[in-house]
Amino acid sequence: MAEKMDYVYLVKIYDSTGRLLPVVTAFATRHGAEAYVHDFLPTGKYQEGAAACKAEIVKTEVRE
């Protein structure tokens, strides 16, 4: 039987030094991931005070 593969879109948030912040969120659609980035980055701050300046959206396979 063939494995069923789905995809999720992971959003990674980085600070101004390029350090990955402890915020990685998964979305079922790229549109949802892009909306999250749009809402998150304009604030300029992460909850712990680190400046969020870059986001990366990564399409990732999920196998069942």
PQR file of N, CA, C, O and H, with PARSE charges and radii, in Angstrom:
ATOM      1  N   MET A   1       0.842  -1.173   0.000 -0.4000 1.5000
ATOM      2  CA  MET A   1       0.000   0.000   0.000 -0.0000 2.0000
ATOM      3  C   MET A   1       0.894   1.245   0.000  0.5500 1.7000
ATOM      4  O   MET A   1       1.857   1.323   0.763 -0.5500 1.4000
ATOM      5  N   ALA A   2       0.582   2.182  -0.828 -0.4000 1.5000
ATOM      6  CA  ALA A   2       1.365   3.419  -0.919 -0.0000 2.0000
ATOM      7  C   ALA A   2       1.063   4.333   0.264  0.5500 1.7000
ATOM      8  O   ALA A   2      -0.062   4.409   0.757 -0.5500 1.4000
ATOM      9  H   ALA A   2      -0.200   2.119  -1.448  0.4000 1.0000
ATOM     10  N   GLU A   3       2.115   5.021   0.698 -0.4000 1.5000
ATOM     11  CA  GLU A   3       1.929   5.981   1.787 -0.0000 2.0000
ATOM     12  C   GLU A   3       1.233   7.230   1.272  0.5500 1.7000
ATOM     13  O   GLU A   3       1.489   7.691   0.160 -0.5500 1.4000
ATOM     14  H   GLU A   3       3.030   4.959   0.298  0.4000 1.0000
ATOM     15  N   LYS A   4       0.359   7.760   2.090 -0.4000 1.5000
ATOM     16  CA  LYS A   4      -0.297   9.020   1.754 -0.0000 2.0000
ATOM     17  C   LYS A   4       0.582  10.156   2.265  0.5500 1.7000
ATOM     18  O   LYS A   4       0.998  10.153   3.424 -0.5500 1.4000
ATOM     19  H   LYS A   4       0.151   7.386   2.994  0.4000 1.0000
ATOM     20  N   MET A   5       0.864  11.127   1.399 -0.4000 1.5000
ATOM     21  CA  MET A   5       1.681  12.263   1.814 -0.0000 2.0000
ATOM     22  C   MET A   5       0.876  13.550   1.742  0.5500 1.7000
ATOM     23  O   MET A   5       0.218  13.838   0.742 -0.5500 1.4000
ATOM     24  H   MET A   5       0.526  11.129   0.457  0.4000 1.0000
ATOM     25  N   ASP A   6       0.940  14.301   2.799 -0.4000 1.5000
ATOM     26  CA  ASP A   6       0.345  15.625   2.867 -0.0000 2.0000
ATOM     27  C   ASP A   6       1.466  16.616   3.124  0.5500 1.7000
ATOM     28  O   ASP A   6       2.611  16.234   3.368 -0.5500 1.4000
ATOM     29  H   ASP A   6       1.475  14.067   3.612  0.4000 1.0000
ATOM     30  N   TYR A   7       1.125  17.877   3.067 -0.4000 1.5000
ATOM     31  CA  TYR A   7       2.111  18.921   3.304 -0.0000 2.0000
ATOM     32  C   TYR A   7       1.613  19.884   4.371  0.5500 1.7000
ATOM     33  O   TYR A   7       0.413  20.136   4.484 -0.5500 1.4000
ATOM     34  H   TYR A   7       0.195  18.187   2.869  0.4000 1.0000
ATOM     35  N   VAL A   8       2.537  20.415   5.143 -0.4000 1.5000
ATOM     36  CA  VAL A   8       2.256  21.522   6.048 -0.0000 2.0000
ATOM     37  C   VAL A   8       3.278  22.610   5.755  0.5500 1.7000
ATOM     38  O   VAL A   8       4.349  22.346   5.210 -0.5500 1.4000
ATOM     39  H   VAL A   8       3.512  20.211   5.051  0.4000 1.0000
ATOM     40  N   TYR A   9       2.937  23.809   6.116 -0.4000 1.5000
ATOM     41  CA  TYR A   9       3.834  24.948   5.922 -0.0000 2.0000
ATOM     42  C   TYR A   9       4.297  25.423   7.291  0.5500 1.7000
ATOM     43  O   TYR A   9       3.496  25.882   8.105 -0.5500 1.4000
ATOM     44  H   TYR A   9       2.067  24.024   6.559  0.4000 1.0000
ATOM     45  N   LEU A  10       5.598  25.309   7.535 -0.4000 1.5000
ATOM     46  CA  LEU A  10       6.173  25.749   8.802 -0.0000 2.0000
ATOM     47  C   LEU A  10       6.630  27.188   8.675  0.5500 1.7000
ATOM     48  O   LEU A  10       7.240  27.564   7.674 -0.5500 1.4000
ATOM     49  H   LEU A  10       6.249  24.936   6.874  0.4000 1.0000
ATOM     50  N   VAL A  11       6.341  27.989   9.677 -0.4000 1.5000
ATOM     51  CA  VAL A  11       6.803  29.379   9.718 -0.0000 2.0000
ATOM     52  C   VAL A  11       7.863  29.476  10.803  0.5500 1.7000
ATOM     53  O   VAL A  11       7.604  29.190  11.972 -0.5500 1.4000
ATOM     54  H   VAL A  11       5.845  27.683  10.491  0.4000 1.0000
ATOM     55  N   LYS A  12       9.069  29.886  10.396 -0.4000 1.5000
ATOM     56  CA  LYS A  12      10.178  30.087  11.331 -0.0000 2.0000
ATOM     57  C   LYS A  12      10.427  31.588  11.440  0.5500 1.7000
ATOM     58  O   LYS A  12      10.460  32.284  10.425 -0.5500 1.4000
ATOM     59  H   LYS A  12       9.280  30.118   9.446  0.4000 1.0000
ATOM     60  N   ILE A  13      10.600  32.088  12.647 -0.4000 1.5000
ATOM     61  CA  ILE A  13      10.829  33.510  12.893 -0.0000 2.0000
ATOM     62  C   ILE A  13      12.254  33.688  13.421  0.5500 1.7000
ATOM     63  O   ILE A  13      12.682  32.973  14.327 -0.5500 1.4000
ATOM     64  H   ILE A  13      10.572  31.522  13.472  0.4000 1.0000
ATOM     65  N   TYR A  14      12.981  34.647  12.847 -0.4000 1.5000
ATOM     66  CA  TYR A  14      14.368  34.919  13.230 -0.0000 2.0000
ATOM     67  C   TYR A  14      14.502  36.329  13.793  0.5500 1.7000
ATOM     68  O   TYR A  14      13.730  37.223  13.446 -0.5500 1.4000
ATOM     69  H   TYR A  14      12.633  35.228  12.112  0.4000 1.0000
ATOM     70  N   ASP A  15      15.493  36.518  14.669 -0.4000 1.5000
ATOM     71  CA  ASP A  15      15.761  37.859  15.191 -0.0000 2.0000
ATOM     72  C   ASP A  15      16.780  38.567  14.305  0.5500 1.7000
ATOM     73  O   ASP A  15      17.199  38.028  13.281 -0.5500 1.4000
ATOM     74  H   ASP A  15      16.120  35.791  14.951  0.4000 1.0000
ATOM     75  N   SER A  16      17.176  39.766  14.696 -0.4000 1.5000
ATOM     76  CA  SER A  16      18.070  40.578  13.868 -0.0000 2.0000
ATOM     77  C   SER A  16      19.472  39.995  13.744  0.5500 1.7000
ATOM     78  O   SER A  16      20.218  40.386  12.846 -0.5500 1.4000
ATOM     79  H   SER A  16      16.835  40.205  15.528  0.4000 1.0000
ATOM     80  N   THR A  17      19.850  39.064  14.626 -0.4000 1.5000
ATOM     81  CA  THR A  17      21.166  38.428  14.532 -0.0000 2.0000
ATOM     82  C   THR A  17      21.105  37.132  13.741  0.5500 1.7000
ATOM     83  O   THR A  17      22.128  36.475  13.553 -0.5500 1.4000
ATOM     84  H   THR A  17      19.244  38.746  15.355  0.4000 1.0000
ATOM     85  N   GLY A  18      19.916  36.754  13.275 -0.4000 1.5000
ATOM     86  CA  GLY A  18      19.756  35.521  12.515 -0.0000 2.0000
ATOM     87  C   GLY A  18      19.447  34.310  13.380  0.5500 1.7000
ATOM     88  O   GLY A  18      19.373  33.190  12.874 -0.5500 1.4000
ATOM     89  H   GLY A  18      19.084  37.288  13.428  0.4000 1.0000
ATOM     90  N   ARG A  19      19.268  34.521  14.664 -0.4000 1.5000
ATOM     91  CA  ARG A  19      18.960  33.430  15.596 -0.0000 2.0000
ATOM     92  C   ARG A  19      17.487  33.054  15.467  0.5500 1.7000
ATOM     93  O   ARG A  19      16.610  33.918  15.476 -0.5500 1.4000
ATOM     94  H   ARG A  19      19.327  35.431  15.074  0.4000 1.0000
ATOM     95  N   LEU A  20      17.229  31.751  15.349 -0.4000 1.5000
ATOM     96  CA  LEU A  20      15.856  31.251  15.270 -0.0000 2.0000
ATOM     97  C   LEU A  20      15.181  31.434  16.623  0.5500 1.7000
ATOM     98  O   LEU A  20      15.657  30.922  17.636 -0.5500 1.4000
ATOM     99  H   LEU A  20      17.941  31.049  15.343  0.4000 1.0000
ATOM    100  N   LEU A  21      14.075  32.161  16.635 -0.4000 1.5000
ATOM    101  CA  LEU A  21      13.315  32.354  17.872 -0.0000 2.0000
ATOM    102  C   LEU A  21      12.486  31.102  18.150  0.5500 1.7000
ATOM    103  O   LEU A  21      12.174  30.355  17.222 -0.5500 1.4000
ATOM    104  H   LEU A  21      13.688  32.576  15.812  0.4000 1.0000
ATOM    105  N   PRO A  22      12.126  30.862  19.401 -0.5600 1.5000
ATOM    106  CA  PRO A  22      11.373  29.649  19.739  0.2800 2.0000
ATOM    107  C   PRO A  22       9.901  29.746  19.334  0.5500 1.7000
ATOM    108  O   PRO A  22       9.000  29.511  20.139 -0.5500 1.4000
ATOM    109  N   VAL A  23       9.685  30.095  18.077 -0.4000 1.5000
ATOM    110  CA  VAL A  23       8.337  30.192  17.525 -0.0000 2.0000
ATOM    111  C   VAL A  23       8.368  29.489  16.173  0.5500 1.7000
ATOM    112  O   VAL A  23       8.839  30.058  15.188 -0.5500 1.4000
ATOM    113  H   VAL A  23      10.417  30.287  17.423  0.4000 1.0000
ATOM    114  N   VAL A  24       7.873  28.269  16.120 -0.4000 1.5000
ATOM    115  CA  VAL A  24       7.718  27.562  14.854 -0.0000 2.0000
ATOM    116  C   VAL A  24       6.273  27.103  14.828  0.5500 1.7000
ATOM    117  O   VAL A  24       5.839  26.342  15.693 -0.5500 1.4000
ATOM    118  H   VAL A  24       7.490  27.807  16.920  0.4000 1.0000
ATOM    119  N   THR A  25       5.532  27.565  13.840 -0.4000 1.5000
ATOM    120  CA  THR A  25       4.098  27.307  13.771 -0.0000 2.0000
ATOM    121  C   THR A  25       3.784  26.613  12.455  0.5500 1.7000
ATOM    122  O   THR A  25       4.354  26.969  11.424 -0.5500 1.4000
ATOM    123  H   THR A  25       5.884  28.184  13.137  0.4000 1.0000
ATOM    124  N   ALA A  26       2.894  25.634  12.467 -0.4000 1.5000
ATOM    125  CA  ALA A  26       2.530  24.886  11.266 -0.0000 2.0000
ATOM    126  C   ALA A  26       1.141  25.300  10.780  0.5500 1.7000
ATOM    127  O   ALA A  26       0.234  25.555  11.573 -0.5500 1.4000
ATOM    128  H   ALA A  26       2.431  25.345  13.305  0.4000 1.0000
ATOM    129  N   PHE A  27       1.002  25.360   9.454 -0.4000 1.5000
ATOM    130  CA  PHE A  27      -0.272  25.714   8.824 -0.0000 2.0000
ATOM    131  C   PHE A  27      -0.579  24.729   7.707  0.5500 1.7000
ATOM    132  O   PHE A  27       0.333  24.193   7.077 -0.5500 1.4000
ATOM    133  H   PHE A  27       1.738  25.152   8.810  0.4000 1.0000
ATOM    134  N   ALA A  28      -1.854  24.492   7.463 -0.4000 1.5000
ATOM    135  CA  ALA A  28      -2.276  23.574   6.414 -0.0000 2.0000
ATOM    136  C   ALA A  28      -2.146  24.193   5.027  0.5500 1.7000
ATOM    137  O   ALA A  28      -1.986  23.471   4.043 -0.5500 1.4000
ATOM    138  H   ALA A  28      -2.595  24.927   7.975  0.4000 1.0000
ATOM    139  N   THR A  29      -2.214  25.518   4.937 -0.4000 1.5000
ATOM    140  CA  THR A  29      -2.133  26.185   3.640 -0.0000 2.0000
ATOM    141  C   THR A  29      -1.049  27.258   3.656  0.5500 1.7000
ATOM    142  O   THR A  29      -0.738  27.831   4.700 -0.5500 1.4000
ATOM    143  H   THR A  29      -2.344  26.105   5.737  0.4000 1.0000
ATOM    144  N   ARG A  30      -0.486  27.514   2.488 -0.4000 1.5000
ATOM    145  CA  ARG A  30       0.516  28.581   2.381 -0.0000 2.0000
ATOM    146  C   ARG A  30      -0.128  29.936   2.678  0.5500 1.7000
ATOM    147  O   ARG A  30       0.500  30.814   3.270 -0.5500 1.4000
ATOM    148  H   ARG A  30      -0.739  27.048   1.640  0.4000 1.0000
ATOM    149  N   HIS A  31      -1.379  30.097   2.265 -0.4000 1.5000
ATOM    150  CA  HIS A  31      -2.093  31.349   2.525 -0.0000 2.0000
ATOM    151  C   HIS A  31      -2.175  31.627   4.029  0.5500 1.7000
ATOM    152  O   HIS A  31      -1.968  32.759   4.465 -0.5500 1.4000
ATOM    153  H   HIS A  31      -1.890  29.384   1.784  0.4000 1.0000
ATOM    154  N   GLY A  32      -2.473  30.606   4.806 -0.4000 1.5000
ATOM    155  CA  GLY A  32      -2.527  30.760   6.259 -0.0000 2.0000
ATOM    156  C   GLY A  32      -1.177  31.141   6.839  0.5500 1.7000
ATOM    157  O   GLY A  32      -1.096  31.977   7.739 -0.5500 1.4000
ATOM    158  H   GLY A  32      -2.641  29.686   4.452  0.4000 1.0000
ATOM    159  N   ALA A  33      -0.114  30.527   6.322 -0.4000 1.5000
ATOM    160  CA  ALA A  33       1.239  30.839   6.786 -0.0000 2.0000
ATOM    161  C   ALA A  33       1.613  32.277   6.443  0.5500 1.7000
ATOM    162  O   ALA A  33       2.192  32.983   7.269 -0.5500 1.4000
ATOM    163  H   ALA A  33      -0.180  29.848   5.591  0.4000 1.0000
ATOM    164  N   GLU A  34       1.285  32.710   5.230 -0.4000 1.5000
ATOM    165  CA  GLU A  34       1.596  34.083   4.813 -0.0000 2.0000
ATOM    166  C   GLU A  34       0.820  35.104   5.644  0.5500 1.7000
ATOM    167  O   GLU A  34       1.356  36.157   5.989 -0.5500 1.4000
ATOM    168  H   GLU A  34       0.814  32.137   4.559  0.4000 1.0000
ATOM    169  N   ALA A  35      -0.433  34.800   5.967 -0.4000 1.5000
ATOM    170  CA  ALA A  35      -1.234  35.708   6.793 -0.0000 2.0000
ATOM    171  C   ALA A  35      -0.634  35.829   8.190  0.5500 1.7000
ATOM    172  O   ALA A  35      -0.614  36.917   8.765 -0.5500 1.4000
ATOM    173  H   ALA A  35      -0.869  33.944   5.687  0.4000 1.0000
ATOM    174  N   TYR A  36      -0.146  34.718   8.738 -0.4000 1.5000
ATOM    175  CA  TYR A  36       0.485  34.731  10.061 -0.0000 2.0000
ATOM    176  C   TYR A  36       1.736  35.610  10.039  0.5500 1.7000
ATOM    177  O   TYR A  36       1.946  36.420  10.943 -0.5500 1.4000
ATOM    178  H   TYR A  36      -0.163  33.834   8.270  0.4000 1.0000
ATOM    179  N   VAL A  37       2.562  35.449   9.008 -0.4000 1.5000
ATOM    180  CA  VAL A  37       3.781  36.259   8.889 -0.0000 2.0000
ATOM    181  C   VAL A  37       3.412  37.733   8.776  0.5500 1.7000
ATOM    182  O   VAL A  37       4.038  38.584   9.407 -0.5500 1.4000
ATOM    183  H   VAL A  37       2.391  34.791   8.274  0.4000 1.0000
ATOM    184  N   HIS A  38       2.405  38.028   7.978 -0.4000 1.5000
ATOM    185  CA  HIS A  38       1.973  39.416   7.795 -0.0000 2.0000
ATOM    186  C   HIS A  38       1.503  40.025   9.121  0.5500 1.7000
ATOM    187  O   HIS A  38       1.779  41.190   9.404 -0.5500 1.4000
ATOM    188  H   HIS A  38       1.897  37.336   7.466  0.4000 1.0000
ATOM    189  N   ASP A  39       0.799  39.239   9.921 -0.4000 1.5000
ATOM    190  CA  ASP A  39       0.316  39.727  11.218 -0.0000 2.0000
ATOM    191  C   ASP A  39       1.430  39.814  12.256  0.5500 1.7000
ATOM    192  O   ASP A  39       1.419  40.702  13.108 -0.5500 1.4000
ATOM    193  H   ASP A  39       0.575  38.293   9.691  0.4000 1.0000
ATOM    194  N   PHE A  40       2.393  38.895  12.186 -0.4000 1.5000
ATOM    195  CA  PHE A  40       3.422  38.796  13.222 -0.0000 2.0000
ATOM    196  C   PHE A  40       4.529  39.826  13.039  0.5500 1.7000
ATOM    197  O   PHE A  40       4.888  40.515  13.994 -0.5500 1.4000
ATOM    198  H   PHE A  40       2.403  38.173  11.494  0.4000 1.0000
ATOM    199  N   LEU A  41       5.074  39.945  11.837 -0.4000 1.5000
ATOM    200  CA  LEU A  41       6.255  40.786  11.638 -0.0000 2.0000
ATOM    201  C   LEU A  41       6.020  42.281  11.791  0.5500 1.7000
ATOM    202  O   LEU A  41       6.910  42.960  12.304 -0.5500 1.4000
ATOM    203  H   LEU A  41       4.782  39.386  11.061  0.4000 1.0000
ATOM    204  N   PRO A  42       4.894  42.841  11.385 -0.5600 1.5000
ATOM    205  CA  PRO A  42       4.744  44.293  11.552  0.2800 2.0000
ATOM    206  C   PRO A  42       4.821  44.762  13.002  0.5500 1.7000
ATOM    207  O   PRO A  42       5.091  45.936  13.253 -0.5500 1.4000
ATOM    208  N   THR A  43       4.588  43.866  13.958 -0.4000 1.5000
ATOM    209  CA  THR A  43       4.671  44.265  15.361 -0.0000 2.0000
ATOM    210  C   THR A  43       6.104  44.570  15.756  0.5500 1.7000
ATOM    211  O   THR A  43       6.349  45.374  16.656 -0.5500 1.4000
ATOM    212  H   THR A  43       4.368  42.912  13.754  0.4000 1.0000
ATOM    213  N   GLY A  44       7.058  43.923  15.081 -0.4000 1.5000
ATOM    214  CA  GLY A  44       8.469  44.184  15.331 -0.0000 2.0000
ATOM    215  C   GLY A  44       9.026  43.568  16.596  0.5500 1.7000
ATOM    216  O   GLY A  44      10.238  43.602  16.809 -0.5500 1.4000
ATOM    217  H   GLY A  44       6.859  43.270  14.350  0.4000 1.0000
ATOM    218  N   LYS A  45       8.184  43.011  17.435 -0.4000 1.5000
ATOM    219  CA  LYS A  45       8.670  42.447  18.703 -0.0000 2.0000
ATOM    220  C   LYS A  45       8.099  41.055  18.928  0.5500 1.7000
ATOM    221  O   LYS A  45       6.946  40.766  18.609 -0.5500 1.4000
ATOM    222  H   LYS A  45       7.199  42.984  17.263  0.4000 1.0000
ATOM    223  N   TYR A  46       8.935  40.220  19.480 -0.4000 1.5000
ATOM    224  CA  TYR A  46       8.520  38.903  19.944 -0.0000 2.0000
ATOM    225  C   TYR A  46       8.141  39.059  21.415  0.5500 1.7000
ATOM    226  O   TYR A  46       8.554  40.030  22.049 -0.5500 1.4000
ATOM    227  H   TYR A  46       9.872  40.454  19.739  0.4000 1.0000
ATOM    228  N   GLN A  47       7.375  38.140  21.965 -0.4000 1.5000
ATOM    229  CA  GLN A  47       6.887  38.265  23.336 -0.0000 2.0000
ATOM    230  C   GLN A  47       7.996  38.502  24.356  0.5500 1.7000
ATOM    231  O   GLN A  47       7.783  39.219  25.334 -0.5500 1.4000
ATOM    232  H   GLN A  47       7.039  37.351  21.450  0.4000 1.0000
ATOM    233  N   GLU A  48       9.168  37.918  24.151 -0.4000 1.5000
ATOM    234  CA  GLU A  48      10.254  38.046  25.120 -0.0000 2.0000
ATOM    235  C   GLU A  48      11.107  39.283  24.869  0.5500 1.7000
ATOM    236  O   GLU A  48      12.127  39.469  25.533 -0.5500 1.4000
ATOM    237  H   GLU A  48       9.341  37.336  23.356  0.4000 1.0000
ATOM    238  N   GLY A  49      10.713  40.125  23.933 -0.4000 1.5000
ATOM    239  CA  GLY A  49      11.433  41.366  23.692 -0.0000 2.0000
ATOM    240  C   GLY A  49      12.427  41.320  22.551  0.5500 1.7000
ATOM    241  O   GLY A  49      12.960  42.362  22.170 -0.5500 1.4000
ATOM    242  H   GLY A  49       9.885  39.974  23.394  0.4000 1.0000
ATOM    243  N   ALA A  50      12.696  40.155  21.994 -0.4000 1.5000
ATOM    244  CA  ALA A  50      13.629  40.069  20.870 -0.0000 2.0000
ATOM    245  C   ALA A  50      12.960  40.624  19.620  0.5500 1.7000
ATOM    246  O   ALA A  50      11.785  40.356  19.370 -0.5500 1.4000
ATOM    247  H   ALA A  50      12.263  39.308  22.303  0.4000 1.0000
ATOM    248  N   ALA A  51      13.693  41.383  18.850 -0.4000 1.5000
ATOM    249  CA  ALA A  51      13.135  41.948  17.622 -0.0000 2.0000
ATOM    250  C   ALA A  51      13.005  40.855  16.565  0.5500 1.7000
ATOM    251  O   ALA A  51      13.984  40.185  16.237 -0.5500 1.4000
ATOM    252  H   ALA A  51      14.647  41.601  19.054  0.4000 1.0000
ATOM    253  N   ALA A  52      11.812  40.678  16.039 -0.4000 1.5000
ATOM    254  CA  ALA A  52      11.581  39.713  14.969 -0.0000 2.0000
ATOM    255  C   ALA A  52      11.740  40.440  13.649  0.5500 1.7000
ATOM    256  O   ALA A  52      11.015  41.398  13.377 -0.5500 1.4000
ATOM    257  H   ALA A  52      11.016  41.222  16.305  0.4000 1.0000
ATOM    258  N   CYS A  53      12.681  39.997  12.823 -0.4000 1.5000
ATOM    259  CA  CYS A  53      12.914  40.758  11.605 -0.0000 2.0000
ATOM    260  C   CYS A  53      12.852  39.914  10.342  0.5500 1.7000
ATOM    261  O   CYS A  53      12.850  40.467   9.242 -0.5500 1.4000
ATOM    262  H   CYS A  53      13.269  39.220  13.044  0.4000 1.0000
ATOM    263  N   LYS A  54      12.801  38.591  10.464 -0.4000 1.5000
ATOM    264  CA  LYS A  54      12.776  37.753   9.271 -0.0000 2.0000
ATOM    265  C   LYS A  54      11.904  36.538   9.535  0.5500 1.7000
ATOM    266  O   LYS A  54      11.903  35.984  10.635 -0.5500 1.4000
ATOM    267  H   LYS A  54      12.803  38.142  11.358  0.4000 1.0000
ATOM    268  N   ALA A  55      11.167  36.133   8.519 -0.4000 1.5000
ATOM    269  CA  ALA A  55      10.370  34.913   8.617 -0.0000 2.0000
ATOM    270  C   ALA A  55      10.672  34.044   7.411  0.5500 1.7000
ATOM    271  O   ALA A  55      10.974  34.544   6.327 -0.5500 1.4000
ATOM    272  H   ALA A  55      11.168  36.583   7.625  0.4000 1.0000
ATOM    273  N   GLU A  56      10.589  32.752   7.609 -0.4000 1.5000
ATOM    274  CA  GLU A  56      10.813  31.796   6.536 -0.0000 2.0000
ATOM    275  C   GLU A  56       9.641  30.826   6.534  0.5500 1.7000
ATOM    276  O   GLU A  56       9.247  30.321   7.585 -0.5500 1.4000
ATOM    277  H   GLU A  56      10.344  32.346   8.489  0.4000 1.0000
ATOM    278  N   ILE A  57       9.080  30.563   5.351 -0.4000 1.5000
ATOM    279  CA  ILE A  57       8.005  29.586   5.213 -0.0000 2.0000
ATOM    280  C   ILE A  57       8.587  28.375   4.496  0.5500 1.7000
ATOM    281  O   ILE A  57       9.132  28.494   3.398 -0.5500 1.4000
ATOM    282  H   ILE A  57       9.401  30.972   4.497  0.4000 1.0000
ATOM    283  N   VAL A  58       8.468  27.204   5.128 -0.4000 1.5000
ATOM    284  CA  VAL A  58       9.052  25.980   4.593 -0.0000 2.0000
ATOM    285  C   VAL A  58       7.944  24.958   4.371  0.5500 1.7000
ATOM    286  O   VAL A  58       7.218  24.610   5.302 -0.5500 1.4000
ATOM    287  H   VAL A  58       8.026  27.107   6.020  0.4000 1.0000
ATOM    288  N   LYS A  59       7.815  24.476   3.128 -0.4000 1.5000
ATOM    289  CA  LYS A  59       6.845  23.427   2.818 -0.0000 2.0000
ATOM    290  C   LYS A  59       7.458  22.086   3.227  0.5500 1.7000
ATOM    291  O   LYS A  59       8.559  21.746   2.792 -0.5500 1.4000
ATOM    292  H   LYS A  59       8.405  24.759   2.371  0.4000 1.0000
ATOM    293  N   THR A  60       6.748  21.331   4.059 -0.4000 1.5000
ATOM    294  CA  THR A  60       7.284  20.103   4.634 -0.0000 2.0000
ATOM    295  C   THR A  60       6.320  18.945   4.401  0.5500 1.7000
ATOM    296  O   THR A  60       5.111  19.090   4.578 -0.5500 1.4000
ATOM    297  H   THR A  60       5.854  21.608   4.412  0.4000 1.0000
ATOM    298  N   GLU A  61       6.860  17.796   4.005 -0.4000 1.5000
ATOM    299  CA  GLU A  61       6.039  16.607   3.796 -0.0000 2.0000
ATOM    300  C   GLU A  61       5.655  15.983   5.131  0.5500 1.7000
ATOM    301  O   GLU A  61       6.450  15.939   6.070 -0.5500 1.4000
ATOM    302  H   GLU A  61       7.843  17.678   3.861  0.4000 1.0000
ATOM    303  N   VAL A  62       4.423  15.505   5.190 -0.4000 1.5000
ATOM    304  CA  VAL A  62       3.949  14.758   6.350 -0.0000 2.0000
ATOM    305  C   VAL A  62       3.462  13.420   5.820  0.5500 1.7000
ATOM    306  O   VAL A  62       2.586  13.372   4.957 -0.5500 1.4000
ATOM    307  H   VAL A  62       3.778  15.540   4.428  0.4000 1.0000
ATOM    308  N   ARG A  63       4.022  12.344   6.330 -0.4000 1.5000
ATOM    309  CA  ARG A  63       3.637  11.006   5.863 -0.0000 2.0000
ATOM    310  C   ARG A  63       2.803  10.303   6.917  0.5500 1.7000
ATOM    311  O   ARG A  63       3.063  10.406   8.116 -0.5500 1.4000
ATOM    312  H   ARG A  63       4.734  12.383   7.032  0.4000 1.0000
ATOM    313  N   GLU A  64       1.804   9.593   6.446 -0.4000 1.5000
ATOM    314  CA  GLU A  64       0.958   8.818   7.373 -0.0000 2.0000
ATOM    315  C   GLU A  64       1.288   7.357   7.250  0.5500 1.7000
ATOM    316  O   GLU A  64       0.692   6.529   7.941 -0.5500 1.4000
ATOM    317  H   GLU A  64       1.592   9.510   5.473  0.4000 1.0000
TER
END
